[in-house]
Amino acid sequence: MRAGLSLLALACTGIAPGCGETAPLAGRNVAVILVDALRADRLPFHGAPAEGAPFLAELAGRSVVFERAWAASTWTAPATASIFTGLYPDQHGVIFGFRHHRKMQGRIRLNRIPDEMETLPELMGRAGYRTYGIADNPNVCEEMGFARGFDRLSTTSYAGAETVEGTLASWRDEILGGRSPFFLYLHYMDPHAPYHERQPWYGPAPSAGSDDRLTRYTSELGHVDASLGRVWEMLDLENALVIFVADHGEEFGDHGGWFHGPTLYSELAHVPMLVHLPGGAGPGRRIAANVGALDILATLGELVCGAAATRGDGSSLAPALLDTGELPGDRALYAMRIHDTPRLERSLTMIVRGEHKLIADRTAGSWELYDIDRDPREEQDLSAVDAGRTRELASLLSAWETRPPRFPRSFAEEIELDTERIDSLRALGYAGEEEER
């Protein structure tokens, strides 16, 4: 029997008022697990050695892998807000957050998800789920609107996988003991700079004077992979619907920079994403169509609430997951990155459709066109030699940039930063230190 037919036959229990009666996975436990700054090509299901992340390698073999998933932005606050709202950053309004304020002291204004927008935990609550979140990135916080809809949310600042696991262990009995299903959001921070030497994954030791940032980063991935395996067993996630994703990737000199500075190249914008269906249905399938991390909200809406999203920029991936339909091959996905610091102002937007990707630098008034099938590292700019395709994608991108806003005003929260919080943010490069290019 095809995976789609077996899944559609699942009993639809636990549906809350406002949700449909035909949701194929209603009543199943759900987890969204995000690993911050996780570059796709460092993972086994994107070609890296399996021993670097053995748990994720094995999980991919019994999951559905989306080969071309794209972030809506290339740093945490806007990218994660897009996952939570199903909207692009210029629509949900979370552009800056804690990162790169011109004056990282005293009172600062943070962008905030508008109260009128239904967020992912609110959707899951409406579907009858108890909602829990553990975020180890300071941007995923109450001040920026991320807490709304969670029964419990714990936000820390790079406390590490051990703290994520410890908090989860303290909540375990409550999470597993309820009568209604649970929704869990986990946000790991470990691969984010500053990279640590995680044993036993660190090594071999680099030669004297060499740059070992990638070696340390790779050890962080092994560290997180081990934690994910323990969490999987702790909560018996084999019988749950689990989405694994990153908010953005990481650069290691690919285009002259490090970390996740103001670019939209694929080492940052292309993110890993896989979906584990309950019981491992549909194992090993790989889907090559372009999809977005902002599709997660619409997808869960259809799978657990029984209706495709009627608003938002994301599209439900349920037909592909349930093997009842195919995703369009000509869909356009977008991303944006607004950077504003005393040292650099830059406004970038991106469109990817099929095998082509166009990046527009609005500050410089320039374009870059890449064939990501033939040139996945984006080393050969085709904008001059393929002017027709450049004009076509530029027209689509301009139409996207000028569409009307969903909300007429910006939303912001003003907070006071104490010395401890400032030091914590600076350690993460959120005061501009990590952006040298």
N, C-alpha and C positions, 0 to 999 in steps of 0.2 A: 504494500500500500504506500502511496506517495506520502511524504511528510505532511503536505498541506491537508490531505484528507484526514489523516489521523489527528492532527491538531484541531481542525475544525470540529471534530467530533467530541472534543473535551467538554465536560460539563461546565456550564456557566453559572458558577455559584458566587455568592457574596457581592452581587451587583448593587450599588447604591442608587438612590433616587437621582435622576438626571443622566444616568448611563443606560446604554441600550441593553437589550436582553440577548444579544447574539455575539457578545464579545468572546472571541475564541479562547482567550487566556484569562478571562475574569476570574478573580479569586486566587490566582497563582502569586506567590511571593515574587517581588521584583527588586533587582538591584542595578543601579548604575554606578560603575566603578571608573573613576577618572584618575589617570596618572599625569601629573603636571610635567610639562616640558619634555614629553616622551616622543622622540623622533621615530617615525614609522620604520625606517630602514634599519634600525637597530634591533628589530624584533624578528624572531624566527619565521613568522608567517609573512614577512616581507623580505626574506632572503638572508637574514643574519643567522649565524650558527645557533643550533637548538640549545647548546649547553649554556648560552648566555641568559636564557630565560626558559628553562625546561617546563615549568608549569604552564606558561602561556603557549608554548609550542604544543603541548599536549591538549590544552583547552581549545586551541584553534582547530585541531583535528576533529573535534566533536561540536563545532560551532559553525556559524555562517560568517565568513570573512568578507568585508567590503574592502576591495582592493584600492578604491579611489574615494576615500572620505576626505572632506575638506573642512577646515575650521573657518568660522566666520570672521575671525581676526587672529592675530598672532601674538597676543598676550592675554593673560588670564581673565581679567575682569570682563571685557566685551565678549570674548569667546565663550566663557562659561555662562554669562547672561543670555547668550543666544541659545545655548543648550536648555536653559531653564525656561525660556519664553517662546522658542521657535521663531524668533525674529532676528533680523540683522541688526548690528549695533546702532545704525542711524535711526532705527525704529524703536528699539527699547531704551536707547539713550545712555547706556553705560559705556562711556568712551575712555575715561581716564582712571577713575578709582584712585587707589593709593599710589599709583606709579607716576613718577616724574612730575611731581608738583614743582613749580618754580621756587617755592619756599616750603621745604619740608620741615616746618616747625609751627608751633602755635595752632591756630584754628585753620582748618582746610575744608574745602567743599568737595564732597564725593558725589559722583553720579549715582543715581538710585533707580532701580527698576520701578516704573510707575505702579501705584497701587491698583490701578484699573486692569493691569495685565494679569491674567491667570498664569501662574508659574507651574513648573512641573510638580513640586510637592503639593500644590493646591489641587491640581488635576487629580493626582493620586488619592488625595484625601476625599475629593468628591466621588471617586470611584469606590470608596469604602475602605481604603488602606490606612493603616497606622504608619506615620511617616517619621523617618529618622535620618539625620545627616551628620557626618563627621568630616570636616574640612580642615586640612592642614595648611591652607593658604589664607592669609589675613584678608584678602579681597572678598572671599565668600563669607560675608558677615551680615549681621542684622542691619547695620547702618546703610548698606547698599541694597537692601531689599531681598536678600537671599534667604533669610530666616522665615519669611512668610510661607505658611502652609506646613511647616515642619512641626510635629509634636515635640521633637527634641532636636536641637542643632548644637553641635560643639565645634567652635572655630578656634584653631591654634595657628601659630606662625612657625612653620617648619620645625615642629617638635619631633617629626620622624615617624617612620612606619610603626615603631614600637608603641608610640603614644596612640596612633590610630587603632592599633590592635587592642591596646589596653582599654581604651574607652569602649570599644565594641564589646570586649569581654565583660565589662561591667554592665553593659546593657543587654547582654545576650539573653538572659532569662526573660526579661521583659519583651524583647523582640520576638522570641520564639514562643512565648507563653500566651500571647493574645488570641482571642477568638477570631479576629479578622486578619486578613493577610497583611504583610508588612511591605513597605517600600523603603529601600535604603540607598542613600547616596554617600559614597566614599570618595574623598578627594585626597590622594597621596601627593606629597610634595618632593619626595626624596631625589629624583633625578634633576631637580632644579639646582642651579648654582646657589651657594658654593658646593661643589662636588666633594664628596668624602671618599676616603679609601675604605671601602666595605670589604671585610674579610668574610669568607675566603675567596671572594670574586675579584679582588684587586690583584692584578699582575698579568704577565710577569713585570717585574720592576723595570721602569724605563731607564735608558742610559742617562748618565749625568748630564744635566743641563737641558734635557729634552722636555717638551711640553706634554705632561701626562693628563691633561684635562679630559680627553676622551677616554683614557683608561679608567680614571676615577668615575666618570659618568657611567661607563659600562658596568662598573662594580655596583653603582647605585641601582641599576636596572636589575641585576641579580638579587640584590637585597629586597627590592620591592616584589619581585617575582616569588621569592620564598614566602613573603608575608601574604601575598594573594593566595597561595596554596593553603596556608594555615586558616585564613579567613573562610575560604571555600568549605573546608571541613567544619569549622566552628559553627557555621550557619546552615550547613547542608544545602548549599546552593545548586547542587546538581539537579534538583527538582524545581528550581526557580527560573524565571526569565531574567537573564543577566546581560547587560550591555557594557562592554569594555571600550573605553575611548580615551583620547588625550585632548587637552584643551588646545595645544599647539605643539610644534616640534622644537628643535634646537639646532643652532648653526655651529659648525666647527671649522670655520675658515672657508666654507664653500664659496661664498660670494664676498669674501674679504672681511667678514665679521665673526663675532662669537655670541653665544647665548641666544637670545631672541629679540634682537634689535628691530628697528623700523624697516622691515622688508616683508614681502609677500611671496618669496621664493618657496619652492616646494619643501625644502628641508624644514620650514616652519609651518606652512599652510596645509600640507598633506599630513593627515593624522591617522593613526591606527584605529580601526573600529571593527569589533566583532560582536555578534549576538549569539548567546547560548540559549537555545530554546529548552523548555523543561524536559528533562530526561535525555537531552542531547539529540533531539530530533533534527533531521536535516544535516547530519555531520559532514564536515569537510567541504561544503559548498563554498564557492568563491564567486563573488558578484563583481563584475568589472565596471559597471555603470558608475558615473559620478554621483555621489550622494553627499549630504552635508551633515555635520554633527548637529546642526539645528533641526534635523529631521527626527531626532529622538522623541521630542514631545508629541508630535503628530503620530508617530509610530506606536508609542505606548497608549496614546489616546484611543487608537483603533483597536489595539490588542486587548486592552483591559476595560475600555469604556464602550466599545462597540460602535464607534462612529468616527469616520475620518475627520480630521480637523477642518473646520470651515473658515478659519482665519489663521494668520501667521504666514511666514515665508517658507516654512518647512513642509515636506511632503511625507506621507506615511510610507514606510518601507514594508508594511505588513504583507502586501501581495508577494513580494520577493521572498520574504522570510517563510511564509506559509506555502510557497511554491504554487500559488494560484494565479500569478501574473508576472509580467516582466516590467522592469523599470525602463523609462524612456532613455534612449541612447543620446538624444540631442538636448537634454535638459541643461540649462545654464545655472551654474553656481557662482556665488559672489563672495568677496571678502573685502575688508577695509582695515586700514591701520592709520590712525591719526597720532602723530608724535609731536609733542610741544614741550620743549625744554629750553633753558637759556642757551644751550649749545646747538640745538637742532630743531627745526620745524619742518615737518614733512607730512604730506597727505597722500596716501596710496590707496588705490582700489584695484580690484582684480575680478576677472571673469574667466571661468573655465567651462568649455563646452566641447564635448567629444574629446579629441586628442589635443586640442589647442587651448592655450592659456594666454591671456593678455593682461599685463600689468600696466596701470597708468599712474605715473607720478604727477599728480596735479600741481604740486609745488614747482617742479622743474618744467612741466609741460612736455613730458616725454613719454614714449610707449616702449614696451618690450613684448614681443610675441614669441612663444615657444611651442614646439611640437613635443609634448610630454611623453608620447610613445617612443619616438626616436631619440629624444634628448631629455631623459628624465632628470638630469642634473642641471638643466636649463643653462647651458653654456653657449648656445648659438641663438642669438636674437634674430628672428626672421621678419621683424616689422618692416624692414626696407625692401626685402625681396618678395614678400607676400603682402603687398599693400592692400589688395582687395579683401583678404581675410582680416587684416588689421582694421580696415574701415568698418567691416561688418560687425566685428566684436566690439569695436569702440562705440558704435551706434547703440548696441544693446546695453553696454556698460553705462553710457550717458543717460539712457532712458531709465535705467535702474537708479542711478544717482539722483535723478530729478523727480522721482515719484513722490507723491504727497506724503507727509508724515501721518502716522496714525494718532499721534497725540500732539496737541497744539503747543504744549509748553514743555520745557525741560524740567527734570526732577533732580533735586540735589539734597544732600544732607550735610550739614555743617557739624564738624566734630573737633574736639581739642586733642592734640597729640601730646602725650607726655614723653619724657626722655626715653623711657624704656621702649615705648612703641616706635619712636623714631629710630633708635638703635636697631631694633628688630627689622624694620623696613629697609634700612640701609644695608644690613647684612645680606638681604636678598637682591640688592641692586635696585631697589625701588626709589632711590633718590638720584638715579642717573649714573651710578658708578659702573654698572655692567654694560653700558650701551656703547662703549668705544668701538668705532668701526674703521 
